[in-house]
């Protein structure tokens, strides 16, 4: 059975400023460190079953790490 979202608890989402800070912090790391961050975010975004979905924050972190890696390897 699908899990219902908790309505009383708003989902944590990174603000634009948080995303900019994350992008800056990732750009200061080495490529292997960013790859580790990406893999960790990817694991957190795994859809385990039909009723559970990754939090928005995890998707934002995954995308930001992907963008950083993409800049280094066009």
PyMOL Python script that loads the backbone (N, CA, C, O; Angstrom):
from pymol import cmd

cmd.read_pdbstr("""\
ATOM      1  N   UNK A   1       0.842  -1.167   0.000  1.00  0.00           N
ATOM      2  CA  UNK A   1       0.000   0.000   0.000  1.00  0.00           C
ATOM      3  C   UNK A   1       0.896   1.241   0.000  1.00  0.00           C
ATOM      4  O   UNK A   1       1.929   1.274   0.669  1.00  0.00           O
ATOM      5  N   UNK A   2       0.495   2.233  -0.740  1.00  0.00           N
ATOM      6  CA  UNK A   2       1.283   3.463  -0.856  1.00  0.00           C
ATOM      7  C   UNK A   2       1.260   4.239   0.450  1.00  0.00           C
ATOM      8  O   UNK A   2       0.251   4.294   1.152  1.00  0.00           O
ATOM      9  N   UNK A   3       2.388   4.828   0.747  1.00  0.00           N
ATOM     10  CA  UNK A   3       2.494   5.657   1.947  1.00  0.00           C
ATOM     11  C   UNK A   3       1.985   7.052   1.632  1.00  0.00           C
ATOM     12  O   UNK A   3       2.360   7.646   0.621  1.00  0.00           O
ATOM     13  N   UNK A   4       1.146   7.560   2.485  1.00  0.00           N
ATOM     14  CA  UNK A   4       0.621   8.909   2.276  1.00  0.00           C
ATOM     15  C   UNK A   4       1.613   9.939   2.794  1.00  0.00           C
ATOM     16  O   UNK A   4       2.283   9.707   3.800  1.00  0.00           O
ATOM     17  N   UNK A   5       1.708  11.064   2.118  1.00  0.00           N
ATOM     18  CA  UNK A   5       2.607  12.115   2.607  1.00  0.00           C
ATOM     19  C   UNK A   5       2.091  12.694   3.911  1.00  0.00           C
ATOM     20  O   UNK A   5       0.883  12.749   4.141  1.00  0.00           O
ATOM     21  N   UNK A   6       3.001  13.120   4.754  1.00  0.00           N
ATOM     22  CA  UNK A   6       2.623  13.747   6.010  1.00  0.00           C
ATOM     23  C   UNK A   6       2.245  15.194   5.711  1.00  0.00           C
ATOM     24  O   UNK A   6       3.087  15.997   5.306  1.00  0.00           O
ATOM     25  N   UNK A   7       0.980  15.512   5.913  1.00  0.00           N
ATOM     26  CA  UNK A   7       0.494  16.838   5.543  1.00  0.00           C
ATOM     27  C   UNK A   7       0.901  17.913   6.544  1.00  0.00           C
ATOM     28  O   UNK A   7       1.013  19.080   6.167  1.00  0.00           O
ATOM     29  N   UNK A   8       1.122  17.561   7.790  1.00  0.00           N
ATOM     30  CA  UNK A   8       1.462  18.545   8.796  1.00  0.00           C
ATOM     31  C   UNK A   8       2.916  18.976   8.755  1.00  0.00           C
ATOM     32  O   UNK A   8       3.300  19.946   9.409  1.00  0.00           O
ATOM     33  N   UNK A   9       3.717  18.265   7.995  1.00  0.00           N
ATOM     34  CA  UNK A   9       5.155  18.526   7.965  1.00  0.00           C
ATOM     35  C   UNK A   9       5.558  18.956   6.552  1.00  0.00           C
ATOM     36  O   UNK A   9       5.574  18.134   5.636  1.00  0.00           O
ATOM     37  N   UNK A  10       5.887  20.251   6.369  1.00  0.00           N
ATOM     38  CA  UNK A  10       6.249  20.698   5.014  1.00  0.00           C
ATOM     39  C   UNK A  10       7.582  20.090   4.565  1.00  0.00           C
ATOM     40  O   UNK A  10       8.492  19.888   5.368  1.00  0.00           O
ATOM     41  N   UNK A  11       7.670  19.810   3.287  1.00  0.00           N
ATOM     42  CA  UNK A  11       8.880  19.213   2.735  1.00  0.00           C
ATOM     43  C   UNK A  11      10.003  20.250   2.693  1.00  0.00           C
ATOM     44  O   UNK A  11       9.789  21.403   2.318  1.00  0.00           O
ATOM     45  N   UNK A  12      11.197  19.819   3.083  1.00  0.00           N
ATOM     46  CA  UNK A  12      12.353  20.717   3.087  1.00  0.00           C
ATOM     47  C   UNK A  12      12.857  20.906   1.660  1.00  0.00           C
ATOM     48  O   UNK A  12      13.179  19.944   0.962  1.00  0.00           O
ATOM     49  N   UNK A  13      12.919  22.172   1.245  1.00  0.00           N
ATOM     50  CA  UNK A  13      13.377  22.525  -0.094  1.00  0.00           C
ATOM     51  C   UNK A  13      14.485  23.558   0.057  1.00  0.00           C
ATOM     52  O   UNK A  13      14.382  24.464   0.885  1.00  0.00           O
ATOM     53  N   UNK A  14      15.540  23.427  -0.736  1.00  0.00           N
ATOM     54  CA  UNK A  14      16.636  24.394  -0.688  1.00  0.00           C
ATOM     55  C   UNK A  14      16.226  25.686  -1.401  1.00  0.00           C
ATOM     56  O   UNK A  14      15.637  25.652  -2.482  1.00  0.00           O
ATOM     57  N   UNK A  15      16.542  26.806  -0.786  1.00  0.00           N
ATOM     58  CA  UNK A  15      16.244  28.109  -1.404  1.00  0.00           C
ATOM     59  C   UNK A  15      17.278  28.393  -2.500  1.00  0.00           C
ATOM     60  O   UNK A  15      18.266  27.671  -2.633  1.00  0.00           O
ATOM     61  N   UNK A  16      17.045  29.425  -3.262  1.00  0.00           N
ATOM     62  CA  UNK A  16      18.009  29.810  -4.307  1.00  0.00           C
ATOM     63  C   UNK A  16      19.369  30.126  -3.704  1.00  0.00           C
ATOM     64  O   UNK A  16      20.404  29.766  -4.265  1.00  0.00           O
ATOM     65  N   UNK A  17      19.362  30.797  -2.563  1.00  0.00           N
ATOM     66  CA  UNK A  17      20.629  31.124  -1.900  1.00  0.00           C
ATOM     67  C   UNK A  17      21.341  29.855  -1.427  1.00  0.00           C
ATOM     68  O   UNK A  17      22.562  29.745  -1.529  1.00  0.00           O
ATOM     69  N   UNK A  18      20.567  28.901  -0.910  1.00  0.00           N
ATOM     70  CA  UNK A  18      21.156  27.626  -0.486  1.00  0.00           C
ATOM     71  C   UNK A  18      21.770  26.888  -1.671  1.00  0.00           C
ATOM     72  O   UNK A  18      22.841  26.292  -1.557  1.00  0.00           O
ATOM     73  N   UNK A  19      21.079  26.935  -2.807  1.00  0.00           N
ATOM     74  CA  UNK A  19      21.589  26.273  -4.005  1.00  0.00           C
ATOM     75  C   UNK A  19      22.873  26.927  -4.505  1.00  0.00           C
ATOM     76  O   UNK A  19      23.804  26.245  -4.934  1.00  0.00           O
ATOM     77  N   UNK A  20      22.911  28.259  -4.443  1.00  0.00           N
ATOM     78  CA  UNK A  20      24.128  28.970  -4.857  1.00  0.00           C
ATOM     79  C   UNK A  20      25.295  28.617  -3.939  1.00  0.00           C
ATOM     80  O   UNK A  20      26.417  28.406  -4.400  1.00  0.00           O
ATOM     81  N   UNK A  21      25.022  28.554  -2.643  1.00  0.00           N
ATOM     82  CA  UNK A  21      26.071  28.198  -1.685  1.00  0.00           C
ATOM     83  C   UNK A  21      26.545  26.760  -1.905  1.00  0.00           C
ATOM     84  O   UNK A  21      27.742  26.483  -1.833  1.00  0.00           O
ATOM     85  N   UNK A  22      25.608  25.845  -2.174  1.00  0.00           N
ATOM     86  CA  UNK A  22      25.973  24.459  -2.449  1.00  0.00           C
ATOM     87  C   UNK A  22      26.834  24.378  -3.711  1.00  0.00           C
ATOM     88  O   UNK A  22      27.830  23.656  -3.735  1.00  0.00           O
ATOM     89  N   UNK A  23      26.460  25.109  -4.749  1.00  0.00           N
ATOM     90  CA  UNK A  23      27.235  25.110  -5.998  1.00  0.00           C
ATOM     91  C   UNK A  23      28.646  25.637  -5.747  1.00  0.00           C
ATOM     92  O   UNK A  23      29.619  25.088  -6.265  1.00  0.00           O
ATOM     93  N   UNK A  24      28.753  26.687  -4.962  1.00  0.00           N
ATOM     94  CA  UNK A  24      30.068  27.250  -4.646  1.00  0.00           C
ATOM     95  C   UNK A  24      30.911  26.251  -3.857  1.00  0.00           C
ATOM     96  O   UNK A  24      32.089  26.049  -4.153  1.00  0.00           O
ATOM     97  N   UNK A  25      30.297  25.629  -2.848  1.00  0.00           N
ATOM     98  CA  UNK A  25      31.024  24.650  -2.032  1.00  0.00           C
ATOM     99  C   UNK A  25      31.473  23.447  -2.859  1.00  0.00           C
ATOM    100  O   UNK A  25      32.586  22.952  -2.682  1.00  0.00           O
ATOM    101  N   UNK A  26      30.618  22.980  -3.754  1.00  0.00           N
ATOM    102  CA  UNK A  26      30.990  21.844  -4.597  1.00  0.00           C
ATOM    103  C   UNK A  26      32.123  22.223  -5.554  1.00  0.00           C
ATOM    104  O   UNK A  26      32.988  21.399  -5.850  1.00  0.00           O
ATOM    105  N   UNK A  27      32.119  23.465  -6.034  1.00  0.00           N
ATOM    106  CA  UNK A  27      33.166  23.884  -6.973  1.00  0.00           C
ATOM    107  C   UNK A  27      34.536  23.957  -6.301  1.00  0.00           C
ATOM    108  O   UNK A  27      35.563  23.912  -6.979  1.00  0.00           O
ATOM    109  N   UNK A  28      34.554  24.070  -4.982  1.00  0.00           N
ATOM    110  CA  UNK A  28      35.817  24.130  -4.247  1.00  0.00           C
ATOM    111  C   UNK A  28      36.382  22.739  -3.936  1.00  0.00           C
ATOM    112  O   UNK A  28      37.545  22.607  -3.556  1.00  0.00           O
ATOM    113  N   UNK A  29      35.553  21.708  -4.100  1.00  0.00           N
ATOM    114  CA  UNK A  29      35.992  20.338  -3.817  1.00  0.00           C
ATOM    115  C   UNK A  29      36.724  19.736  -5.012  1.00  0.00           C
ATOM    116  O   UNK A  29      36.643  20.239  -6.132  1.00  0.00           O
ATOM    117  N   UNK A  30      37.430  18.663  -4.750  1.00  0.00           N
ATOM    118  CA  UNK A  30      38.081  17.928  -5.840  1.00  0.00           C
ATOM    119  C   UNK A  30      37.031  17.118  -6.598  1.00  0.00           C
ATOM    120  O   UNK A  30      35.928  16.888  -6.102  1.00  0.00           O
ATOM    121  N   UNK A  31      37.391  16.694  -7.799  1.00  0.00           N
ATOM    122  CA  UNK A  31      36.443  15.909  -8.597  1.00  0.00           C
ATOM    123  C   UNK A  31      36.034  14.607  -7.900  1.00  0.00           C
ATOM    124  O   UNK A  31      34.848  14.278  -7.899  1.00  0.00           O
ATOM    125  N   UNK A  32      36.971  13.852  -7.306  1.00  0.00           N
ATOM    126  CA  UNK A  32      36.540  12.629  -6.592  1.00  0.00           C
ATOM    127  C   UNK A  32      35.586  12.925  -5.426  1.00  0.00           C
ATOM    128  O   UNK A  32      34.676  12.139  -5.161  1.00  0.00           O
ATOM    129  N   UNK A  33      35.786  14.039  -4.738  1.00  0.00           N
ATOM    130  CA  UNK A  33      34.896  14.399  -3.636  1.00  0.00           C
ATOM    131  C   UNK A  33      33.494  14.740  -4.146  1.00  0.00           C
ATOM    132  O   UNK A  33      32.496  14.382  -3.520  1.00  0.00           O
ATOM    133  N   UNK A  34      33.426  15.429  -5.280  1.00  0.00           N
ATOM    134  CA  UNK A  34      32.121  15.756  -5.861  1.00  0.00           C
ATOM    135  C   UNK A  34      31.442  14.485  -6.367  1.00  0.00           C
ATOM    136  O   UNK A  34      30.225  14.340  -6.250  1.00  0.00           O
ATOM    137  N   UNK A  35      32.225  13.566  -6.927  1.00  0.00           N
ATOM    138  CA  UNK A  35      31.654  12.282  -7.367  1.00  0.00           C
ATOM    139  C   UNK A  35      31.072  11.506  -6.182  1.00  0.00           C
ATOM    140  O   UNK A  35      30.008  10.898  -6.297  1.00  0.00           O
ATOM    141  N   UNK A  36      31.768  11.530  -5.054  1.00  0.00           N
ATOM    142  CA  UNK A  36      31.262  10.872  -3.839  1.00  0.00           C
ATOM    143  C   UNK A  36      29.950  11.520  -3.387  1.00  0.00           C
ATOM    144  O   UNK A  36      28.996  10.832  -3.025  1.00  0.00           O
ATOM    145  N   UNK A  37      29.920  12.857  -3.414  1.00  0.00           N
ATOM    146  CA  UNK A  37      28.700  13.585  -3.045  1.00  0.00           C
ATOM    147  C   UNK A  37      27.565  13.211  -3.990  1.00  0.00           C
ATOM    148  O   UNK A  37      26.435  12.985  -3.555  1.00  0.00           O
ATOM    149  N   UNK A  38      27.869  13.146  -5.286  1.00  0.00           N
ATOM    150  CA  UNK A  38      26.871  12.781  -6.292  1.00  0.00           C
ATOM    151  C   UNK A  38      26.332  11.373  -6.029  1.00  0.00           C
ATOM    152  O   UNK A  38      25.121  11.152  -6.059  1.00  0.00           O
ATOM    153  N   UNK A  39      27.222  10.437  -5.775  1.00  0.00           N
ATOM    154  CA  UNK A  39      26.796   9.055  -5.529  1.00  0.00           C
ATOM    155  C   UNK A  39      25.942   8.948  -4.270  1.00  0.00           C
ATOM    156  O   UNK A  39      24.970   8.193  -4.235  1.00  0.00           O
ATOM    157  N   UNK A  40      26.306   9.700  -3.242  1.00  0.00           N
ATOM    158  CA  UNK A  40      25.517   9.710  -2.011  1.00  0.00           C
ATOM    159  C   UNK A  40      24.122  10.276  -2.273  1.00  0.00           C
ATOM    160  O   UNK A  40      23.127   9.722  -1.806  1.00  0.00           O
ATOM    161  N   UNK A  41      24.051  11.380  -3.020  1.00  0.00           N
ATOM    162  CA  UNK A  41      22.760  11.975  -3.365  1.00  0.00           C
ATOM    163  C   UNK A  41      21.946  11.031  -4.246  1.00  0.00           C
ATOM    164  O   UNK A  41      20.726  10.940  -4.109  1.00  0.00           O
ATOM    165  N   UNK A  42      22.626  10.333  -5.148  1.00  0.00           N
ATOM    166  CA  UNK A  42      21.938   9.380  -6.035  1.00  0.00           C
ATOM    167  C   UNK A  42      21.310   8.246  -5.222  1.00  0.00           C
ATOM    168  O   UNK A  42      20.181   7.836  -5.492  1.00  0.00           O
ATOM    169  N   UNK A  43      22.036   7.748  -4.238  1.00  0.00           N
ATOM    170  CA  UNK A  43      21.487   6.691  -3.376  1.00  0.00           C
ATOM    171  C   UNK A  43      20.277   7.192  -2.597  1.00  0.00           C
ATOM    172  O   UNK A  43      19.302   6.463  -2.418  1.00  0.00           O
ATOM    173  N   UNK A  44      20.343   8.433  -2.138  1.00  0.00           N
ATOM    174  CA  UNK A  44      19.228   9.005  -1.381  1.00  0.00           C
ATOM    175  C   UNK A  44      17.994   9.199  -2.262  1.00  0.00           C
ATOM    176  O   UNK A  44      16.866   9.212  -1.767  1.00  0.00           O
ATOM    177  N   UNK A  45      18.212   9.349  -3.559  1.00  0.00           N
ATOM    178  CA  UNK A  45      17.103   9.578  -4.490  1.00  0.00           C
ATOM    179  C   UNK A  45      16.493   8.280  -5.029  1.00  0.00           C
ATOM    180  O   UNK A  45      15.561   8.320  -5.833  1.00  0.00           O
ATOM    181  N   UNK A  46      16.999   7.164  -4.602  1.00  0.00           N
ATOM    182  CA  UNK A  46      16.487   5.885  -5.103  1.00  0.00           C
ATOM    183  C   UNK A  46      15.014   5.713  -4.722  1.00  0.00           C
ATOM    184  O   UNK A  46      14.616   5.961  -3.584  1.00  0.00           O
ATOM    185  N   UNK A  47      14.229   5.289  -5.687  1.00  0.00           N
ATOM    186  CA  UNK A  47      12.821   5.003  -5.434  1.00  0.00           C
ATOM    187  C   UNK A  47      12.742   3.524  -5.057  1.00  0.00           C
ATOM    188  O   UNK A  47      12.934   2.643  -5.895  1.00  0.00           O
ATOM    189  N   UNK A  48      12.458   3.275  -3.796  1.00  0.00           N
ATOM    190  CA  UNK A  48      12.486   1.912  -3.272  1.00  0.00           C
ATOM    191  C   UNK A  48      11.249   1.127  -3.691  1.00  0.00           C
ATOM    192  O   UNK A  48      11.345  -0.046  -4.051  1.00  0.00           O
ATOM    193  N   UNK A  49      10.106   1.764  -3.644  1.00  0.00           N
ATOM    194  CA  UNK A  49       8.877   1.117  -4.105  1.00  0.00           C
ATOM    195  C   UNK A  49       7.963   2.183  -4.692  1.00  0.00           C
ATOM    196  O   UNK A  49       8.305   3.365  -4.712  1.00  0.00           O
ATOM    197  N   UNK A  50       6.826   1.764  -5.160  1.00  0.00           N
ATOM    198  CA  UNK A  50       5.922   2.694  -5.850  1.00  0.00           C
ATOM    199  C   UNK A  50       5.416   3.822  -4.974  1.00  0.00           C
ATOM    200  O   UNK A  50       5.068   4.885  -5.488  1.00  0.00           O
ATOM    201  N   UNK A  51       5.367   3.622  -3.686  1.00  0.00           N
ATOM    202  CA  UNK A  51       4.756   4.609  -2.802  1.00  0.00           C
ATOM    203  C   UNK A  51       5.712   5.606  -2.175  1.00  0.00           C
ATOM    204  O   UNK A  51       5.272   6.554  -1.524  1.00  0.00           O
ATOM    205  N   UNK A  52       6.987   5.414  -2.353  1.00  0.00           N
ATOM    206  CA  UNK A  52       7.928   6.347  -1.735  1.00  0.00           C
ATOM    207  C   UNK A  52       8.719   7.085  -2.806  1.00  0.00           C
ATOM    208  O   UNK A  52       9.152   6.500  -3.799  1.00  0.00           O
ATOM    209  N   UNK A  53       8.893   8.351  -2.586  1.00  0.00           N
ATOM    210  CA  UNK A  53       9.639   9.175  -3.512  1.00  0.00           C
ATOM    211  C   UNK A  53      10.697   9.956  -2.752  1.00  0.00           C
ATOM    212  O   UNK A  53      10.517  10.240  -1.568  1.00  0.00           O
ATOM    213  N   UNK A  54      11.785  10.306  -3.400  1.00  0.00           N
ATOM    214  CA  UNK A  54      12.846  11.045  -2.711  1.00  0.00           C
ATOM    215  C   UNK A  54      12.390  12.461  -2.366  1.00  0.00           C
ATOM    216  O   UNK A  54      11.551  13.038  -3.058  1.00  0.00           O
ATOM    217  N   UNK A  55      12.943  13.007  -1.307  1.00  0.00           N
ATOM    218  CA  UNK A  55      12.592  14.392  -0.965  1.00  0.00           C
ATOM    219  C   UNK A  55      13.156  15.370  -1.999  1.00  0.00           C
ATOM    220  O   UNK A  55      14.154  15.085  -2.660  1.00  0.00           O
ATOM    221  N   UNK A  56      12.511  16.509  -2.125  1.00  0.00           N
ATOM    222  CA  UNK A  56      12.937  17.524  -3.095  1.00  0.00           C
ATOM    223  C   UNK A  56      14.375  17.960  -2.839  1.00  0.00           C
ATOM    224  O   UNK A  56      15.137  18.177  -3.780  1.00  0.00           O
ATOM    225  N   UNK A  57      14.744  18.088  -1.571  1.00  0.00           N
ATOM    226  CA  UNK A  57      16.100  18.503  -1.214  1.00  0.00           C
ATOM    227  C   UNK A  57      17.136  17.551  -1.801  1.00  0.00           C
ATOM    228  O   UNK A  57      18.172  17.991  -2.299  1.00  0.00           O
ATOM    229  N   UNK A  58      16.865  16.254  -1.745  1.00  0.00           N
ATOM    230  CA  UNK A  58      17.799  15.259  -2.280  1.00  0.00           C
ATOM    231  C   UNK A  58      17.943  15.398  -3.794  1.00  0.00           C
ATOM    232  O   UNK A  58      19.046  15.287  -4.329  1.00  0.00           O
ATOM    233  N   UNK A  59      16.836  15.638  -4.479  1.00  0.00           N
ATOM    234  CA  UNK A  59      16.877  15.831  -5.928  1.00  0.00           C
ATOM    235  C   UNK A  59      17.677  17.090  -6.269  1.00  0.00           C
ATOM    236  O   UNK A  59      18.465  17.093  -7.214  1.00  0.00           O
ATOM    237  N   UNK A  60      17.470  18.153  -5.498  1.00  0.00           N
ATOM    238  CA  UNK A  60      18.205  19.401  -5.740  1.00  0.00           C
ATOM    239  C   UNK A  60      19.707  19.181  -5.566  1.00  0.00           C
ATOM    240  O   UNK A  60      20.501  19.684  -6.361  1.00  0.00           O
ATOM    241  N   UNK A  61      20.101  18.442  -4.541  1.00  0.00           N
ATOM    242  CA  UNK A  61      21.516  18.171  -4.315  1.00  0.00           C
ATOM    243  C   UNK A  61      22.104  17.323  -5.443  1.00  0.00           C
ATOM    244  O   UNK A  61      23.223  17.570  -5.892  1.00  0.00           O
ATOM    245  N   UNK A  62      21.355  16.335  -5.892  1.00  0.00           N
ATOM    246  CA  UNK A  62      21.805  15.484  -6.988  1.00  0.00           C
ATOM    247  C   UNK A  62      22.026  16.316  -8.259  1.00  0.00           C
ATOM    248  O   UNK A  62      23.048  16.173  -8.930  1.00  0.00           O
ATOM    249  N   UNK A  63      21.074  17.170  -8.579  1.00  0.00           N
ATOM    250  CA  UNK A  63      21.176  17.996  -9.784  1.00  0.00           C
ATOM    251  C   UNK A  63      22.346  18.966  -9.684  1.00  0.00           C
ATOM    252  O   UNK A  63      23.054  19.184 -10.666  1.00  0.00           O
ATOM    253  N   UNK A  64      22.555  19.550  -8.509  1.00  0.00           N
ATOM    254  CA  UNK A  64      23.650  20.504  -8.348  1.00  0.00           C
ATOM    255  C   UNK A  64      24.996  19.813  -8.508  1.00  0.00           C
ATOM    256  O   UNK A  64      25.902  20.366  -9.132  1.00  0.00           O
ATOM    257  N   UNK A  65      25.140  18.618  -7.956  1.00  0.00           N
ATOM    258  CA  UNK A  65      26.387  17.856  -8.120  1.00  0.00           C
ATOM    259  C   UNK A  65      26.581  17.488  -9.591  1.00  0.00           C
ATOM    260  O   UNK A  65      27.697  17.566 -10.104  1.00  0.00           O
ATOM    261  N   UNK A  66      25.506  17.087 -10.272  1.00  0.00           N
ATOM    262  CA  UNK A  66      25.588  16.748 -11.693  1.00  0.00           C
ATOM    263  C   UNK A  66      26.042  17.962 -12.503  1.00  0.00           C
ATOM    264  O   UNK A  66      26.885  17.837 -13.391  1.00  0.00           O
ATOM    265  N   UNK A  67      25.484  19.134 -12.198  1.00  0.00           N
ATOM    266  CA  UNK A  67      25.873  20.356 -12.922  1.00  0.00           C
ATOM    267  C   UNK A  67      27.357  20.662 -12.722  1.00  0.00           C
ATOM    268  O   UNK A  67      28.046  21.059 -13.662  1.00  0.00           O
ATOM    269  N   UNK A  68      27.842  20.475 -11.501  1.00  0.00           N
ATOM    270  CA  UNK A  68      29.261  20.736 -11.217  1.00  0.00           C
ATOM    271  C   UNK A  68      30.139  19.770 -11.995  1.00  0.00           C
ATOM    272  O   UNK A  68      31.128  20.183 -12.601  1.00  0.00           O
ATOM    273  N   UNK A  69      29.791  18.493 -11.985  1.00  0.00           N
ATOM    274  CA  UNK A  69      30.577  17.504 -12.734  1.00  0.00           C
ATOM    275  C   UNK A  69      30.507  17.783 -14.231  1.00  0.00           C
ATOM    276  O   UNK A  69      31.498  17.613 -14.942  1.00  0.00           O
ATOM    277  N   UNK A  70      29.365  18.201 -14.701  1.00  0.00           N
ATOM    278  CA  UNK A  70      29.180  18.485 -16.131  1.00  0.00           C
ATOM    279  C   UNK A  70      30.053  19.662 -16.580  1.00  0.00           C
ATOM    280  O   UNK A  70      30.574  19.659 -17.695  1.00  0.00           O
ATOM    281  N   UNK A  71      30.211  20.665 -15.715  1.00  0.00           N
ATOM    282  CA  UNK A  71      31.067  21.809 -16.051  1.00  0.00           C
ATOM    283  C   UNK A  71      32.516  21.374 -16.227  1.00  0.00           C
ATOM    284  O   UNK A  71      33.230  21.907 -17.076  1.00  0.00           O
ATOM    285  N   UNK A  72      32.948  20.407 -15.428  1.00  0.00           N
ATOM    286  CA  UNK A  72      34.333  19.949 -15.490  1.00  0.00           C
ATOM    287  C   UNK A  72      34.587  19.018 -16.670  1.00  0.00           C
ATOM    288  O   UNK A  72      35.706  18.949 -17.178  1.00  0.00           O
ATOM    289  N   UNK A  73      33.549  18.300 -17.110  1.00  0.00           N
ATOM    290  CA  UNK A  73      33.691  17.326 -18.201  1.00  0.00           C
ATOM    291  C   UNK A  73      32.643  17.601 -19.276  1.00  0.00           C
ATOM    292  O   UNK A  73      31.651  16.878 -19.366  1.00  0.00           O
ATOM    293  N   UNK A  74      32.848  18.636 -20.091  1.00  0.00           N
ATOM    294  CA  UNK A  74      31.825  18.989 -21.102  1.00  0.00           C
ATOM    295  C   UNK A  74      31.692  17.946 -22.193  1.00  0.00           C
ATOM    296  O   UNK A  74      30.879  18.105 -23.103  1.00  0.00           O
TER     297      UNK A  74
END
""", "prot")
cmd.dss("prot")
cmd.show_as("cartoon", "prot")
cmd.util.cbc("prot")
cmd.orient("prot")
